[in-house]
Amino acid sequence: MNAILNSRLSDIGVYGLFVTGGSTMHVKKIYEKIKSGSPNLLDYLRIVHAPRECAMAFNQFLSIFQVQVLPQRCIDIVSGDVVGVPKRLIALDVLNLLHEEFDDTRLHFAKRYLQLMRRYTMYGYLRPTEVHVVITPYLALAKVFPGPDTRASMQTKTLTLLELFLMAQLLDDPMALSAQLQQACASYCQTTED
């Protein structure tokens, strides 16, 4: 899976990435290579240059095997009673908690996934004649927060996901993450006291 997360970040601007599947034959072949843990996956992805197919196979793998991107405690925070709490504060808390909840491999996967979705959110598939519509939180919702969603909880989760994606680079700098979390907590406490 890390091969997919590391492969071809320059393809992040391909129109339809994570939305359209391209060649179903390539999607199946890439999916099988992911599933089998093929050591040649990265080389194969470089040769075939099939970013849409790669994204769809990756999405399919996450769905079928129900790969948990975030630890349950993080999911519980976002799904809990957070009415009135700024989404930025929730997202910072979740990012901070990742370091406590996941070991090296799981933490690396969560970081790379969130950073991939950040890059996709920031640079996406914008055409010169289009307004940039951010759909990444909706694409990732079922992967990050499995289970049924009401419309209200879906809106809360997608807004928090957007904040998670936008601040994912803080996972590489725990000191900056801690400082941002302290600042957000202080700001929230100040507004609730007023």
N, C-alpha and C positions, 0 to 999 in steps of 0.2 A: 504494500500500500504506500509505503514511503516513496517508492519509485514514481508512483503517479503524482504524489504531492510535490515531488522535486522536479518532475519532468516539465519541460517546456513552458515555463512561466510566461514566456513571450507570447504564447498562444492565448493568453487570458482575454485578449481583445477580439477573438474569433466570434463572429455573429452566431448566435444560437447555442453557445456553449452552455451545457447543463440543461438546455431546453429542447433542442432537437438532437436526434440520435445519429444522423448520417447513415452509414452503411451498417445494416444489422449484422452482416457477416463479420465485420471488424469488431463490432461491439461484443459479439459472442466470443470471438477469439481473444480479445483483450480481457474480457471477464474470466475466461478459463485460465488465462495466464496469471491473473490476480489470485484467483481461487487456489490454484496449485502452488502459488508462491514461486513462480518461475524466476530463476536467477537471471534470465535474459530479458526480463520484462522491459527494463529501461532502454536497452539496445533496440528491442523491437519497436518501442514507441518512437524512438528517434528515426528509425528507418521508415515506418509507415506514415508518419506525420498525420495523425488522425485525431486532432484535439477534441472534436465533438464526440467521437466514438469513445475516446478515453474517458471523457467526463461522464458519459452515460453509463459505461461499464463500471466506473468507480461508484457512481450513485446507486447502480443496481446492486453492487457488492455490499455497500453499506446497508441497503434496505433488506436484502435477503438474509444476510448474516446478523442483522440488527446490531451493528457495531455501535457501541456506546461512545459518542464523542466526548461528552461531559460526564463526570462522576455523578452518582445519584444525589449526593448532597448539594451539588450545584443546581441540578434540575429542581430539587425541592425548594431551594431558595427562590428561584424564578417563579415556580408554581405556587409558592406560599402566599401569605397575606401581605402583599407589598403595595397595597393601594396608597397612593400619595408619596411613595418613595421614588426619587428620581431614577430613571432607567440607567443613567450613567453610574450612579452609586451601586445599583444592583450588579451591573456588568463588572465594575471594578472589584466588587466583593467576590464574584464568581471567578474572575481571572486570578485573584489572590489565592482563593481556595484550591485552585487547580494544583498548585505546587504542593499543597498538603495532602491532597487526595490521591494523586496518581504517581506511579513509579516512573522511572526514566522513559521507558518505551511508550507507555500510555500518555505520559505528559508530552513527549515529542510528537506523537500523532495528533493530540488535541491542539497543540501549538501550531503545527503545520496546517492542519485543517482550517483553523480559525484565521491564520495568516493568508492561506489561499483564498478563503472567502472574503477577506479584507481586500486583497488585491483585486478580486473579481468585482467587488462592490465599488472600489475606487476608480478602476480603469475600465471594467466591464466591456461591453460590446457596443459602445456608442457609435452610431453612424453620424456623419456631419449634419444630416437633416433631422435628427431626432433629439428629443429632450431625454436626458438620462433618467430613466425610471429605475429605482433600486428594487430589484426583485430577489436578491440573494437571501434575505431573511425568510422569505416564503419558500424558496427552494430548499433551504436547509432546515426548516422548522421540523419536519418529520424525522430528520436524521439526528437532530440534537435533542428534541423533546418528543420521544415516542409516546403514542397513545392518543386518545380522542381529544379534540379541542372544541371548546365553545367559541363563538365569534369573539367574545370579550377576552378570553384567555389567549386566543390566537393573536389578537392585536397587541396585548401586553408582551407576549413572548417574542413576537417579531420585532417590536421596538427595542427590547432588551438585546436580542440577537444582533440587531444593527449596531448597537453600542459595543457589543462584544467584538464584532468584526472590526469596527473602526479603531478600537483600542488594543487589538491583538498584538501589535508590535511591543507593547509593554511587557509581554511574557518573556521577552529576551532581556529585560532590564528590571529585575525584582525591586531594586531601590527606587526607581522612578515609579513603578507600580505602587509601592508602599506609600510614597509621597503623594501620588494622585488620590489614593484611597483615603489617606488622612485628610487631605484638603476637601474632598467630597463629603466626608463624614462631618467635618467641622462646619462646612457650609450648610449641610442639611440640618444639623443640630441648631445652628443659628436661626434658620428660617422657621423651624418648628417651635422655638422659644418665643419668637415675635408674635 
